[in-house]
Amino acid sequence: MAELEEETANDETLQQLKQQMVQGWPDRKHEIPQNLATYWNIRHELSEAEGLISKYHHLVIPTAMRSNMLNLIHESHLGLEKCKARARAILFWPVMSKDIYEKVSKCATCATYRRRNQKEPMIAHQIPERPWQKLGTDLRECKGKNYLVVVDYYSKFIETALLPNKTAGTVIRHFKSIFSRHGIPEELVSDNMPFNSKEFDEFAREWGFKQTTSSPTYAQSNGMSEKAVQTVKRILKKADDPYVGLMEHRNTTVTGMTYSPSQLLMSRTTRTKIPIYPKSYYYQQCQSMHMQQQLEQRQNQQKQNYDKSTKPLPPLEIGESIHLCQDSIWVPATVSGLAQDHISAPRSYIAATSDGQQYRRNRRDLLKTNIPPSTIIEQTEDVGEEQPTIIPQPPD
């Protein structure tokens, strides 16, 4: 308290404030010195005792001590809102909330261990006009075995294949087998390896389909494939014979629609172990306009449900200093470019780290920062392993 008394006595503005409190406040704000204007709205809450000024029970901190107070407030890295709450309970100075925000938002430790960005509103894929026009695909492991999963965006028809390995050559052979049955799609949406390999690119060119890849570590952007993967994994885990499980799934009505995947893809119901009326096997014309409406309604409902807990993130500029999420840790980086397919993947960026490595990441895995890259590197060299996480937000 002795230091606070001394610095208060040495603070020219606070000494003027004391004099104004003794003299009494005028009726109009413009009649007081300009440097006291920030105290006008709380003038009736101020008091002075033993050389210190208080706003009720909150000590008014002189300018020379504010930096040290900010360090003490944020010493435990409790996060923006906790720091503001702690300070507001005991201290006061003009624009204190803004100063705390600046302190927290430029803290390298908090930036390194903060939570992931919030989800952004869903960017819905364009609904295909016909079956097998647009496919999603993914590779997944189940019970120690690797599987290729392919799903039709229109009919939700799923194809899967057991893989002896995950090389591009093996995956391509299975795609050729699937395409020989149903035809070549116009577009294939996938994650990256091995779909971003030179060999797979050559396969896509030779067979005449467009390949769209999602950002690494962000499987949600390939949501159709992710959902199909979960369906296949459930069948593989639960069904005594997975082929029977797949067959029944293909003949079961798609949620929110009138027809099954088999009917939507092949305009017929395939025969299974379950007996049905013979005429049900006949050719069934699925009206395209009606199906398009049902698909749109289904997609809109999914987007509405997903978007309830989302918030858009501001776009990034090339050359901007950021943090990149790697294994739940945020590391310093710089936006070095946009993804090649930025039009179809507008939230996908290329980020370069300090060691020269370049990474493609979704916007959710890239954090805007107020910290220059050199400052980040210096401050994070001795960071401990466990630190609390925060979500910095601008002051109200």
Stockholm file with secondary structure:
# STOCKHOLM 1.0

chainA/1-396         MAELEEETANDETLQQLKQQMVQGWPDRKHEIPQNLATYWNIRHELSEAEGLISKYHHLVIPTAMRSNMLNLIHESHLGLEKCKARARAILFWPVMSKDIYEKVSKCATCATYRRRNQKEPMIAHQIPERPWQKLGTDLRECKGKNYLVVVDYYSKFIETALLPNKTAGTVIRHFKSIFSRHGIPEELVSDNMPFNSKEFDEFAREWGFKQTTSSPTYAQSNGMSEKAVQTVKRILKKADDPYVGLMEHRNTTVTGMTYSPSQLLMSRTTRTKIPIYPKSYYYQQCQSMHMQQQLEQRQNQQKQNYDKSTKPLPPLEIGESIHLCQDSIWVPATVSGLAQDHISAPRSYIAATSDGQQYRRNRRDLLKTNIPPSTIIEQTEDVGEEQPTIIPQPPD
#=GR chainA/1-396 SS CHHHHHHHHHCHHHHHHHHHHHHCCCSSGGGSCGGGGGGGGGGGGEEEETTEEEETTEEECCHHHHHHHHHHHTTTCCCHHHHHHHHHHHEECTTHHHHHHHHHHTCHHHHHHCCCCCCCCCCCCCCCSSTTSEEEEEEEEETTEEEEEEEETTTCCEEEEEESCCCHHHHHHHHHHHHHHHCCCSEEEECSTTTTSHHHHHHHHHHTCEEEECCTTCGGGGHHHHHHHHHHHHHHHHCSSHHHHHHHHHTSCCTTSSSCHHHHHHSSCCCCSSCCCGGGGSCCCCCHHHHHHHHHHHHHHHHHHHGGGCCCCCCCCTTCEEEEEETTEEEEEEEEEECTTTTTCTTEEEEEETTSCEEEEEGGGEEECSSCHHHHHHHHTTCCSCCCCCCCCCCC
#=GC SS_cons         CHHHHHHHHHCHHHHHHHHHHHHCCCSSGGGSCGGGGGGGGGGGGEEEETTEEEETTEEECCHHHHHHHHHHHTTTCCCHHHHHHHHHHHEECTTHHHHHHHHHHTCHHHHHHCCCCCCCCCCCCCCCSSTTSEEEEEEEEETTEEEEEEEETTTCCEEEEEESCCCHHHHHHHHHHHHHHHCCCSEEEECSTTTTSHHHHHHHHHHTCEEEECCTTCGGGGHHHHHHHHHHHHHHHHCSSHHHHHHHHHTSCCTTSSSCHHHHHHSSCCCCSSCCCGGGGSCCCCCHHHHHHHHHHHHHHHHHHHGGGCCCCCCCCTTCEEEEEETTEEEEEEEEEECTTTTTCTTEEEEEETTSCEEEEEGGGEEECSSCHHHHHHHHTTCCSCCCCCCCCCCC
//
